[in-house]
């Protein structure tokens, strides 16, 4: 493995740890704002994104290290999780877009729509659909190409029918995501502009402007991967091998950009999250400083207290 690949893998590891940090901050927080629909779906989608980062890194290492067929089980599981994580990401971000739409355009119904029960149902559906769509891939076998120099390169699934079904499933999911999210985000921008002109921009926590900007930014990056999936499907249908190979190589960095923009955008754009991180480090610093001045109670006194 060359220095560039080592650097890439190190960066991947740091990004995974950063994403985990963001998700754990939200989960452990006792603040009411982090229990709402937006952050609950963010956590559910974040878990899928972390899995996607890990499995894509695994597949990349298998290719770059030219590992042989002894890795076929790991490659198959990683491929299945990658497919499932992509669908979970698309559904999750579509739910987040609907959440922002209801926060701005359905203000009076927001709390009734995004109850804990409804959010839980949405998350269950998010993962159930992702699993059902690609459960059949478990029957596939990973195909390897044996080069003249003795090296082996991972290609795709040996069963062409399973491979095509998986790719067309991603294609259909990307089309649905693009249509729904583009429509809702357009309505969001129009409504925000209208409220801004009338000085009627809501100030409630679930209507934070930063979360609106987050939604739009994630949408743009997700559309990048959707475009990649659409172009690759077209290249398969037209049997354009050159385009297929080129666009396939673009998936790694596009997927990394798509999933990485979520945690870092939240850090920058969510005032509630920044405050939570500030409170965490402030409390840690306070505990470490005060512990130096805490007197250790004597054994005699503690024994007396027990009587």
TORNUDO-988905 format. One record per residue: residue number from 1; residue in one letter; x, y, z of N, C-alpha, C in turn. Coordinates in steps of 0.02 Angstrom, whole numbers, plus 50000, padded with zeros to 5 digits. Example, Ala and Ser with C-alpha at 12.3 -4.5 7.8 and 13.67 -1.06 7.14 Angstrom:
// TORNUDO-988905
{node 1,'A',{50660,49716,50390},{50615,49775,50390},{50660,49835,50390}}
{node 2,'S',{50642,49888,50354},{50684,49947,50357},{50645,50002,50394}}
//
This chain:
// TORNUDO-988905
{node 1,'X',{50042,49940,50000},{50000,50000,50000},{50044,50062,50000}}
{node 2,'X',{50032,50109,49952},{50073,50168,49948},{50052,50220,50000}}
{node 3,'X',{50090,50274,50004},{50079,50325,50055},{50011,50359,50047}}
{node 4,'X',{49989,50369,49985},{49925,50402,49973},{49867,50360,50000}}
{node 5,'X',{49871,50294,49990},{49818,50250,50015},{49817,50247,50091}}
{node 6,'X',{49877,50249,50121},{49881,50251,50194},{49849,50315,50220}}
{node 7,'X',{49864,50370,50187},{49836,50435,50206},{49760,50434,50199}}
{node 8,'X',{49735,50406,50143},{49663,50402,50131},{49629,50360,50184}}
{node 9,'X',{49658,50304,50202},{49629,50260,50253},{49629,50294,50321}}
{node 10,'X',{49683,50331,50337},{49686,50367,50401},{49632,50421,50405}}
{node 11,'X',{49623,50457,50350},{49570,50508,50347},{49502,50476,50355}}
{node 12,'X',{49491,50419,50323},{49427,50383,50331},{49414,50365,50404}}
{node 13,'X',{49466,50341,50438},{49459,50324,50509},{49442,50384,50551}}
{node 14,'X',{49474,50440,50539},{49460,50501,50576},{49390,50526,50564}}
{node 15,'X',{49367,50520,50502},{49299,50542,50485},{49247,50499,50520}}
{node 16,'X',{49259,50433,50520},{49213,50388,50555},{49209,50405,50630}}
{node 17,'X',{49267,50419,50660},{49268,50438,50731},{49232,50504,50742}}
{node 18,'X',{49240,50552,50696},{49206,50616,50702},{49131,50608,50698}}
{node 19,'X',{49109,50566,50651},{49037,50554,50643},{49009,50520,50705}}
{node 20,'X',{49047,50471,50731},{49026,50437,50793},{49020,50487,50850}}
{node 21,'X',{49067,50533,50854},{49066,50585,50906},{49002,50626,50902}}
{node 22,'X',{48984,50646,50842},{48923,50686,50832},{48861,50647,50852}}
{node 23,'X',{48857,50584,50830},{48799,50543,50846},{48793,50530,50921}}
{node 24,'X',{48850,50516,50954},{48849,50502,51026},{48832,50565,51066}}
{node 25,'X',{48853,50623,51043},{48835,50686,51076},{48760,50694,51078}}
{node 26,'X',{48728,50681,51021},{48655,50688,51016},{48620,50635,51059}}
{node 27,'X',{48644,50573,51057},{48612,50519,51095},{48616,50531,51170}}
{node 28,'X',{48675,50553,51195},{48684,50561,51267},{48655,50626,51294}}
{node 29,'X',{48639,50673,51250},{48613,50738,51272},{48544,50730,51306}}
{node 30,'X',{48534,50769,51358},{48470,50770,51393},{48427,50828,51371}}
{node 31,'X',{48453,50869,51325},{48416,50927,51301},{48355,50904,51260}}
{node 32,'X',{48299,50938,51270},{48237,50920,51236},{48243,50925,51161}}
{node 33,'X',{48280,50975,51137},{48284,50987,51065},{48313,50927,51027}}
{node 34,'X',{48357,50888,51060},{48388,50831,51027},{48343,50769,51027}}
{node 35,'X',{48284,50775,51056},{48236,50720,51055},{48184,50729,51000}}
{node 36,'X',{48188,50783,50962},{48138,50796,50911},{48150,50753,50849}}
{node 37,'X',{48104,50760,50800},{48106,50718,50741},{48169,50726,50700}}
{node 38,'X',{48192,50788,50692},{48251,50800,50650},{48312,50763,50676}}
{node 39,'X',{48328,50771,50740},{48389,50741,50767},{48382,50665,50774}}
{node 40,'X',{48321,50641,50787},{48311,50569,50791},{48325,50535,50724}}
{node 41,'X',{48300,50566,50670},{48312,50538,50603},{48385,50548,50583}}
{node 42,'X',{48415,50603,50605},{48486,50614,50591},{48528,50558,50621}}
{node 43,'X',{48513,50538,50682},{48551,50484,50715},{48541,50418,50678}}
{node 44,'X',{48478,50403,50660},{48464,50341,50624},{48500,50339,50557}}
{node 45,'X',{48500,50395,50521},{48535,50399,50457},{48610,50399,50467}}
{node 46,'X',{48633,50430,50521},{48704,50433,50535},{48734,50364,50547}}
{node 47,'X',{48697,50320,50579},{48721,50251,50590},{48731,50216,50523}}
{node 48,'X',{48684,50226,50476},{48692,50197,50409},{48752,50228,50373}}
{node 49,'X',{48762,50293,50381},{48818,50327,50348},{48885,50301,50374}}
{node 50,'X',{48889,50291,50440},{48951,50265,50469},{48966,50195,50442}}
{node 51,'X',{48913,50154,50437},{48921,50087,50409},{48944,50091,50336}}
{node 52,'X',{48917,50139,50299},{48936,50149,50229},{49010,50168,50223}}
{node 53,'X',{49032,50214,50266},{49103,50234,50265},{49148,50175,50278}}
{node 54,'X',{49129,50133,50327},{49171,50076,50346},{49173,50024,50290}}
{node 55,'X',{49116,50007,50261},{49114,49954,50209},{49146,49978,50144}}
{node 56,'X',{49137,50042,50127},{49170,50068,50067},{49246,50069,50075}}
{node 57,'X',{49268,50085,50135},{49340,50082,50149},{49366,50011,50143}}
{node 58,'X',{49327,49963,50168},{49346,49892,50163},{49351,49869,50090}}
{node 59,'X',{49302,49887,50049},{49303,49868,49978},{49360,49902,49941}}
{node 60,'X',{49374,49964,49959},{49430,50000,49927},{49496,49966,49943}}
{node 61,'X',{49505,49946,50006},{49567,49913,50025},{49575,49845,49991}}
{node 62,'X',{49519,49809,49983},{49523,49745,49948},{49546,49755,49876}}
{node 63,'X',{49521,49808,49844},{49541,49823,49775},{49613,49845,49771}}
{node 64,'X',{49632,49892,49814},{49699,49921,49810},{49753,49872,49830}}
{node 65,'X',{49738,49829,49878},{49786,49778,49899},{49785,49717,49854}}
{node 66,'X',{49736,49716,49807},{49729,49660,49760},{49723,49593,49797}}
{node 67,'X',{49681,49594,49848},{49670,49533,49887},{49629,49483,49847}}
{node 68,'X',{49641,49420,49858},{49611,49368,49817},{49542,49346,49842}}
{node 69,'X',{49523,49286,49819},{49456,49260,49833},{49446,49240,49906}}
{node 70,'X',{49499,49242,49945},{49490,49228,50017},{49450,49283,50051}}
{node 71,'X',{49441,49340,50017},{49403,49395,50046},{49332,49398,50019}}
{node 72,'X',{49309,49346,49984},{49244,49350,49950},{49186,49359,49999}}
{node 73,'X',{49189,49327,50058},{49134,49335,50107},{49133,49406,50134}}
{node 74,'X',{49192,49433,50150},{49196,49502,50175},{49172,49551,50121}}
{node 75,'X',{49193,49538,50059},{49174,49582,50003},{49098,49580,49992}}
{node 76,'X',{49068,49520,49997},{48996,49514,49986},{48957,49551,50040}}
{node 77,'X',{48976,49540,50103},{48941,49573,50159},{48950,49649,50154}}
{node 78,'X',{49010,49671,50137},{49023,49743,50130},{48982,49773,50073}}
{node 79,'X',{48975,49736,50019},{48935,49761,49962},{48861,49767,49980}}
{node 80,'X',{48835,49716,50016},{48765,49718,50037},{48752,49777,50083}}
{node 81,'X',{48796,49786,50133},{48788,49841,50180},{48793,49908,50144}}
{node 82,'X',{48838,49913,50095},{48845,49975,50056},{48781,49992,50020}}
{node 83,'X',{48750,49942,49988},{48686,49953,49954},{48632,49974,50003}}
{node 84,'X',{48627,49937,50058},{48576,49953,50108},{48586,50022,50138}}
{node 85,'X',{48648,50039,50152},{48663,50104,50182},{48645,50161,50134}}
{node 86,'X',{48655,50151,50069},{48636,50203,50021},{48561,50215,50022}}
{node 87,'X',{48521,50162,50022},{48448,50170,50024},{48427,50201,50090}}
{node 88,'X',{48458,50179,50146},{48441,50209,50211},{48459,50283,50212}}
{node 89,'X',{48514,50301,50180},{48534,50371,50176},{48482,50411,50136}}
{node 90,'X',{48461,50385,50079},{48412,50420,50037},{48346,50429,50074}}
{node 91,'X',{48322,50375,50105},{48258,50379,50142},{48265,50427,50201}}
{node 92,'X',{48321,50421,50238},{48331,50465,50296},{48332,50538,50278}}
{node 93,'X',{48368,50555,50224},{48371,50625,50205},{48307,50650,50173}}
{node 94,'X',{48268,50604,50143},{48202,50623,50120},{48157,50638,50179}}
{node 95,'X',{48163,50599,50232},{48124,50611,50294},{48144,50677,50326}}
{node 96,'X',{48210,50692,50325},{48234,50756,50353},{48207,50814,50312}}
{node 97,'X',{48204,50807,50246},{48176,50859,50204},{48102,50869,50219}}
{node 98,'X',{48065,50814,50228},{47994,50819,50246},{47987,50852,50314}}
{node 99,'X',{48033,50836,50360},{48033,50866,50427},{48041,50942,50422}}
{node 100,'X',{48089,50964,50383},{48100,51037,50375},{48041,51070,50339}}
{node 101,'X',{48012,51034,50292},{47954,51061,50256},{47895,51071,50304}}
{node 102,'X',{47883,51021,50346},{47827,51026,50393},{47841,51079,50447}}
{node 103,'X',{47905,51089,50464},{47923,51140,50514},{47910,51210,50488}}
{node 104,'X',{47915,51219,50423},{47908,51286,50394},{47839,51296,50362}}
{node 105,'X',{47814,51245,50329},{47751,51253,50292},{47690,51225,50329}}
{node 106,'X',{47702,51183,50379},{47647,51154,50418},{47660,51166,50492}}
{node 107,'X',{47673,51229,50511},{47694,51245,50579},{47646,51220,50632}}
{node 108,'X',{47582,51228,50620},{47532,51210,50671},{47524,51134,50679}}
{node 109,'X',{47547,51096,50630},{47539,51023,50632},{47604,50987,50647}}
{node 110,'X',{47658,51025,50656},{47725,50995,50664},{47727,50946,50722}}
{node 111,'X',{47706,50968,50781},{47710,50925,50840},{47665,50864,50834}}
{node 112,'X',{47609,50871,50800},{47563,50814,50791},{47592,50763,50742}}
{node 113,'X',{47629,50787,50693},{47658,50742,50643},{47719,50706,50671}}
{node 114,'X',{47764,50743,50704},{47828,50714,50724},{47827,50693,50798}}
{node 115,'X',{47779,50650,50814},{47778,50621,50881},{47831,50566,50886}}
{node 116,'X',{47848,50546,50946},{47899,50493,50955},{47877,50429,50920}}
{node 117,'X',{47813,50414,50924},{47787,50352,50893},{47795,50355,50818}}
{node 118,'X',{47778,50411,50788},{47783,50418,50715},{47856,50417,50692}}
{node 119,'X',{47900,50448,50731},{47971,50448,50714},{47999,50377,50717}}
{node 120,'X',{47979,50340,50769},{48002,50271,50776},{47978,50228,50717}}
{node 121,'X',{47916,50238,50698},{47889,50201,50640},{47928,50218,50577}}
{node 122,'X',{47943,50283,50568},{47981,50305,50509},{48050,50273,50507}}
{node 123,'X',{48084,50269,50564},{48151,50240,50566},{48148,50164,50553}}
{node 124,'X',{48097,50131,50580},{48089,50059,50567},{48077,50047,50493}}
{node 125,'X',{48035,50087,50462},{48022,50082,50390},{48085,50095,50350}}
{node 126,'X',{48124,50145,50372},{48187,50163,50339},{48234,50103,50333}}
{node 127,'X',{48242,50067,50389},{48288,50010,50389},{48257,49947,50360}}
{node 128,'X',{48191,49939,50370},{48157,49880,50343},{48158,49880,50267}}
{node 129,'X',{48144,49938,50237},{48145,49944,50164},{48216,49931,50137}}
{node 130,'X',{48265,49960,50171},{48335,49952,50149},{48356,49878,50151}}
{node 131,'X',{48332,49842,50202},{48349,49771,50208},{48313,49729,50156}}
{node 132,'X',{48248,49740,50149},{48208,49700,50103},{48231,49707,50031}}
{node 133,'X',{48250,49768,50011},{48269,49780,49941},{48332,49742,49921}}
{node 134,'X',{48376,49727,49970},{48440,49695,49952},{48452,49630,49989}}
{node 135,'X',{48400,49602,50019},{48408,49538,50054},{48426,49482,50006}}
{node 136,'X',{48402,49487,49943},{48415,49435,49894},{48489,49432,49872}}
{node 137,'X',{48526,49486,49884},{48596,49489,49862},{48639,49440,49902}}
{node 138,'X',{48615,49416,49959},{48653,49370,50000},{48667,49305,49961}}
{node 139,'X',{48627,49290,49909},{48637,49230,49869},{48692,49238,49816}}
{node 140,'X',{48717,49299,49809},{48765,49314,49755},{48835,49291,49774}}
{node 141,'X',{48877,49287,49723},{48948,49271,49732},{48988,49327,49700}}
{node 142,'X',{49039,49349,49735},{49081,49403,49710},{49128,49377,49656}}
{node 143,'X',{49132,49413,49600},{49174,49392,49544},{49242,49426,49548}}
{node 144,'X',{49295,49388,49534},{49363,49414,49535},{49395,49405,49466}}
{node 145,'X',{49436,49454,49447},{49473,49451,49384},{49545,49431,49398}}
{node 146,'X',{49569,49378,49366},{49638,49355,49374},{49681,49385,49318}}
{node 147,'X',{49728,49428,49337},{49772,49459,49288},{49830,49413,49269}}
{node 148,'X',{49864,49432,49215},{49920,49391,49190},{49979,49390,49239}}
{node 149,'X',{49986,49443,49279},{50042,49446,49326},{50028,49409,49391}}
{node 150,'X',{49970,49376,49395},{49953,49337,49454},{49911,49374,49505}}
{node 151,'X',{49901,49439,49496},{49860,49477,49543},{49786,49465,49529}}
{node 152,'X',{49746,49478,49580},{49674,49468,49576},{49638,49533,49593}}
{node 153,'X',{49588,49552,49553},{49551,49614,49565},{49477,49597,49572}}
{node 154,'X',{49445,49625,49623},{49374,49615,49633},{49335,49654,49579}}
{node 155,'X',{49283,49623,49551},{49244,49655,49498},{49174,49672,49522}}
{node 156,'X',{49128,49624,49518},{49059,49636,49539},{49029,49568,49558}}
{node 157,'X',{48963,49561,49553},{48932,49497,49568},{48934,49452,49507}}
{node 158,'X',{48946,49388,49519},{48951,49339,49464},{48882,49330,49431}}
{node 159,'X',{48830,49332,49472},{48762,49325,49446},{48739,49392,49416}}
{node 160,'X',{48735,49397,49351},{48720,49460,49318},{48649,49485,49335}}
{node 161,'X',{48602,49438,49344},{48534,49458,49359},{48530,49493,49427}}
{node 162,'X',{48565,49465,49477},{48566,49496,49543},{48599,49564,49540}}
{node 163,'X',{48654,49568,49502},{48690,49631,49495},{48646,49685,49463}}
{node 164,'X',{48610,49666,49410},{48567,49714,49376},{48508,49736,49420}}
{node 165,'X',{48479,49689,49456},{48423,49706,49501},{48445,49755,49554}}
{node 166,'X',{48505,49743,49582},{48531,49788,49634},{48544,49858,49606}}
{node 167,'X',{48572,49861,49546},{48588,49926,49515},{48524,49964,49495}}
{node 168,'X',{48475,49928,49467},{48412,49961,49448},{48372,49982,49509}}
{node 169,'X',{48380,49945,49565},{48347,49966,49627},{48376,50032,49651}}
{node 170,'X',{48442,50039,49649},{48474,50102,49667},{48453,50158,49620}}
{node 171,'X',{48449,50141,49556},{48428,50190,49505},{48357,50216,49521}}
{node 172,'X',{48311,50170,49534},{48242,50190,49551},{48238,50232,49614}}
{node 173,'X',{48277,50211,49665},{48277,50248,49729},{48304,50319,49719}}
{node 174,'X',{48355,50326,49677},{48384,50392,49664},{48335,50437,49627}}
{node 175,'X',{48298,50409,49579},{48247,50448,49543},{48193,50472,49590}}
{node 176,'X',{48169,50427,49633},{48116,50446,49681},{48142,50500,49729}}
{node 177,'X',{48203,50490,49755},{48232,50539,49801},{48238,50607,49767}}
{node 178,'X',{48264,50608,49705},{48274,50671,49670},{48209,50707,49658}}
{node 179,'X',{48157,50670,49638},{48092,50702,49623},{48060,50730,49686}}
{node 180,'X',{48058,50690,49739},{48025,50712,49802},{48065,50769,49835}}
{node 181,'X',{48130,50760,49842},{48171,50809,49877},{48176,50875,49839}}
{node 182,'X',{48182,50871,49773},{48185,50933,49734},{48121,50973,49740}}
{node 183,'X',{48065,50938,49739},{48000,50972,49746},{47993,51005,49815}}
{node 184,'X',{48010,50968,49868},{48003,50994,49936},{48052,51050,49950}}
{node 185,'X',{48114,51042,49927},{48164,51094,49939},{48148,51159,49902}}
{node 186,'X',{48119,51152,49843},{48097,51212,49806},{48042,51248,49845}}
{node 187,'X',{47994,51209,49870},{47941,51239,49911},{47968,51271,49974}}
{node 188,'X',{48018,51239,50004},{48050,51266,50064},{48081,51334,50052}}
{node 189,'X',{48119,51339,49997},{48152,51402,49981},{48101,51457,49967}}
{node 190,'X',{48048,51440,49930},{47996,51489,49915},{47963,51514,49978}}
{node 191,'X',{47947,51467,50023},{47913,51485,50086},{47958,51526,50131}}
{node 192,'X',{48022,51507,50134},{48069,51545,50176},{48078,51616,50150}}
{node 193,'X',{48082,51623,50085},{48089,51689,50054},{48027,51731,50069}}
{node 194,'X',{47968,51700,50065},{47906,51737,50078},{47902,51760,50151}}
{node 195,'X',{47921,51715,50197},{47920,51733,50268},{47972,51786,50284}}
{node 196,'X',{48029,51782,50251},{48082,51832,50263},{48060,51902,50242}}
{node 197,'X',{48023,51906,50187},{48000,51971,50163},{47947,52001,50208}}
{node 198,'X',{47908,51958,50240},{47854,51982,50284},{47876,51985,50357}}
{node 199,'X',{47942,51973,50370},{47968,51972,50438},{47933,51920,50481}}
{node 200,'X',{47912,51866,50448},{47875,51815,50485},{47915,51751,50493}}
{node 201,'X',{47981,51756,50489},{48023,51696,50495},{48017,51668,50566}}
{node 202,'X',{47998,51606,50574},{47988,51577,50640},{48053,51572,50679}}
{node 203,'X',{48047,51577,50743},{48106,51576,50786},{48109,51515,50831}}
{node 204,'X',{48062,51468,50823},{48061,51409,50865},{48120,51363,50850}}
{node 205,'X',{48137,51321,50898},{48195,51277,50891},{48191,51231,50831}}
{node 206,'X',{48131,51203,50819},{48125,51155,50764},{48120,51190,50696}}
{node 207,'X',{48123,51257,50697},{48121,51295,50634},{48186,51335,50625}}
{node 208,'X',{48240,51309,50653},{48306,51341,50650},{48328,51350,50577}}
{node 209,'X',{48350,51410,50559},{48373,51424,50491},{48433,51380,50474}}
{node 210,'X',{48476,51367,50522},{48535,51326,50510},{48517,51256,50487}}
{node 211,'X',{48462,51228,50514},{48441,51161,50494},{48413,51162,50423}}
{node 212,'X',{48383,51218,50403},{48360,51224,50333},{48420,51224,50285}}
{node 213,'X',{48472,51262,50302},{48532,51264,50261},{48566,51195,50259}}
{node 214,'X',{48565,51160,50316},{48592,51092,50320},{48556,51047,50270}}
{node 215,'X',{48490,51050,50270},{48449,51008,50226},{48466,51020,50153}}
{node 216,'X',{48473,51083,50134},{48488,51100,50065},{48558,51077,50044}}
{node 217,'X',{48606,51084,50090},{48675,51063,50075},{48680,50988,50067}}
{node 218,'X',{48647,50951,50111},{48647,50878,50107},{48612,50855,50043}}
{node 219,'X',{48559,50890,50025},{48523,50873,49963},{48568,50879,49902}}
{node 220,'X',{48607,50933,49898},{48652,50944,49841},{48704,50888,49837}}
{node 221,'X',{48733,50869,49893},{48785,50817,49893},{48755,50748,49879}}
{node 222,'X',{48695,50736,49904},{48662,50672,49890},{48644,50666,49816}}
{node 223,'X',{48625,50722,49786},{48609,50722,49714},{48670,50705,49672}}
{node 224,'X',{48729,50719,49699},{48791,50702,49663},{48797,50626,49656}}
{node 225,'X',{48783,50590,49711},{48786,50517,49708},{48728,50489,49666}}
{node 226,'X',{48670,50521,49671},{48613,50500,49630},{48630,50506,49556}}
{node 227,'X',{48663,50560,49538},{48684,50570,49468},{48733,50515,49446}}
{node 228,'X',{48778,50497,49492},{48826,50443,49477},{48790,50377,49464}}
{node 229,'X',{48740,50362,49506},{48703,50300,49498},{48662,50300,49433}}
{node 230,'X',{48633,50357,49416},{48594,50362,49354},{48638,50354,49293}}
{node 231,'X',{48696,50388,49293},{48742,50383,49236},{48768,50312,49228}}
{node 232,'X',{48782,50279,49284},{48808,50211,49279},{48755,50163,49252}}
{node 233,'X',{48693,50173,49272},{48639,50131,49245},{48631,50141,49170}}
{node 234,'X',{48635,50204,49149},{48630,50219,49077},{48688,50187,49039}}
{node 235,'X',{48748,50189,49068},{48807,50159,49035},{48800,50084,49029}}
{node 236,'X',{48766,50052,49078},{48754,49980,49074},{48704,49964,49020}}
{node 237,'X',{48650,50004,49016},{48598,49993,48966},{48625,50003,48895}}
{node 238,'X',{48669,50052,48887},{48697,50067,48821},{48760,50027,48806}}
{node 239,'X',{48781,49986,48856},{48841,49945,48849},{48903,49987,48834}}
{node 240,'X',{48906,50045,48866},{48963,50090,48859},{49013,50072,48914}}
{node 241,'X',{49058,50027,48899},{49105,50001,48949},{49152,50055,48976}}
{node 242,'X',{49176,50098,48932},{49222,50151,48953},{49189,50198,49004}}
{node 243,'X',{49128,50220,48989},{49092,50264,49035},{49076,50228,49099}}
{node 244,'X',{49058,50164,49094},{49041,50124,49153},{49100,50119,49201}}
{node 245,'X',{49159,50104,49174},{49218,50098,49216},{49238,50165,49247}}
{node 246,'X',{49233,50218,49208},{49251,50284,49234},{49205,50307,49289}}
{node 247,'X',{49139,50301,49278},{49091,50325,49328},{49091,50281,49390}}
{node 248,'X',{49108,50217,49382},{49112,50172,49440},{49168,50194,49487}}
{node 249,'X',{49223,50218,49459},{49280,50240,49499},{49265,50304,49537}}
{node 250,'X',{49214,50341,49516},{49198,50405,49549},{49156,50395,49612}}
{node 251,'X',{49129,50334,49621},{49082,50323,49676},{49114,50333,49745}}
{node 252,'X',{49176,50310,49753},{49208,50312,49819},{49210,50383,49846}}
{node 253,'X',{49238,50430,49808},{49244,50499,49834},{49177,50534,49837}}
{node 254,'X',{49131,50518,49790},{49065,50549,49792},{49026,50526,49854}}
{node 255,'X',{49030,50461,49869},{48995,50435,49928},{49025,50464,49992}}
{node 256,'X',{49091,50469,49994},{49124,50498,50053},{49103,50571,50063}}
{node 257,'X',{49099,50609,50009},{49076,50678,50014},{49004,50681,50038}}
{node 258,'X',{48962,50637,50011},{48891,50637,50029},{48880,50624,50103}}
{node 259,'X',{48914,50574,50130},{48902,50556,50200},{48941,50601,50248}}
{node 260,'X',{48996,50630,50225},{49037,50672,50269},{49007,50741,50279}}
{node 261,'X',{48969,50764,50231},{48943,50832,50235},{48891,50838,50292}}
{node 262,'X',{48858,50783,50309},{48806,50785,50361},{48832,50805,50430}}
{node 263,'X',{48881,50768,50459},{48904,50786,50526},{48939,50854,50529}}
{node 264,'X',{48980,50869,50479},{49017,50932,50481},{48971,50992,50469}}
{node 265,'X',{48920,50983,50428},{48871,51037,50418},{48831,51049,50481}}
{node 266,'X',{48815,50995,50517},{48778,51003,50579},{48819,51041,50630}}
{node 267,'X',{48884,51026,50634},{48928,51061,50680},{48929,51136,50667}}
{node 268,'X',{48928,51154,50603},{48934,51224,50584},{48867,51261,50587}}
{node 269,'X',{48814,51227,50565},{48750,51262,50554},{48700,51256,50611}}
{node 270,'X',{48707,51207,50655},{48659,51199,50709},{48685,51233,50773}}
{node 271,'X',{48651,51287,50793},{48671,51323,50853},{48660,51279,50915}}
{node 272,'X',{48608,51238,50915},{48595,51194,50972},{48650,51143,50981}}
{node 273,'X',{48675,51115,50925},{48728,51066,50930},{48793,51098,50954}}
{node 274,'X',{48809,51157,50928},{48870,51191,50950},{48867,51207,51024}}
{node 275,'X',{48809,51227,51048},{48801,51241,51119},{48810,51178,51161}}
{node 276,'X',{48785,51122,51136},{48791,51059,51172},{48864,51037,51177}}
{node 277,'X',{48902,51045,51123},{48973,51029,51124},{49011,51075,51172}}
{node 278,'X',{48993,51139,51170},{49024,51188,51215},{49010,51169,51288}}
{node 279,'X',{48948,51151,51303},{48930,51131,51372},{48967,51068,51393}}
{node 280,'X',{48977,51022,51347},{49011,50959,51363},{49083,50973,51383}}
{node 281,'X',{49119,51013,51343},{49189,51027,51358},{49196,51072,51419}}
{node 282,'X',{49147,51116,51430},{49149,51160,51488},{49139,51120,51552}}
{node 283,'X',{49092,51072,51550},{49081,51029,51609},{49141,50985,51623}}
{node 284,'X',{49172,50959,51569},{49231,50916,51578},{49289,50956,51609}}
{node 285,'X',{49298,51017,51585},{49351,51060,51612},{49336,51079,51684}}
{node 286,'X',{49272,51091,51699},{49253,51110,51767},{49265,51053,51815}}
{node 287,'X',{49247,50991,51794},{49256,50933,51837},{49330,50920,51850}}
{node 288,'X',{49371,50928,51798},{49443,50914,51806},{49476,50965,51851}}
{node 289,'X',{49452,51028,51849},{49483,51080,51890},{49460,51076,51962}}
{node 290,'X',{49396,51061,51973},{49370,51059,52042},{49394,50996,52079}}
{node 291,'X',{49409,50943,52041},{49431,50881,52074},{49496,50890,52111}}
{node 292,'X',{49536,50940,52092},{49600,50952,52125},{49591,50980,52195}}
{node 293,'X',{49532,51010,52208},{49521,51043,52272},{49472,51005,52316}}
{node 294,'X',{49451,50945,52295},{49404,50906,52335},{49443,50869,52389}}
{node 295,'X',{49423,50879,52451},{49456,50846,52507},{49433,50774,52512}}
{node 296,'X',{49479,50728,52525},{49461,50658,52532},{49436,50646,52603}}
{node 297,'X',{49374,50622,52610},{49347,50612,52677},{49386,50558,52715}}
{node 298,'X',{49394,50569,52780},{49432,50522,52820},{49392,50459,52832}}
{node 299,'X',{49427,50404,52844},{49394,50340,52855},{49354,50341,52919}}
{node 300,'X',{49380,50376,52971},{49346,50378,53036},{49279,50412,53029}}
{node 301,'X',{49277,50467,52992},{49215,50505,52986},{49163,50465,52947}}
{node 302,'X',{49185,50432,52893},{49137,50393,52854},{49111,50334,52893}}
{node 303,'X',{49153,50306,52938},{49131,50250,52979},{49080,50272,53030}}
{node 304,'X',{49090,50332,53057},{49043,50359,53106},{48976,50371,53074}}
{node 305,'X',{48976,50394,53011},{48914,50410,52977},{48872,50348,52966}}
{node 306,'X',{48904,50289,52963},{48866,50228,52951},{48827,50207,53013}}
{node 307,'X',{48845,50235,53070},{48810,50217,53132},{48759,50271,53148}}
//
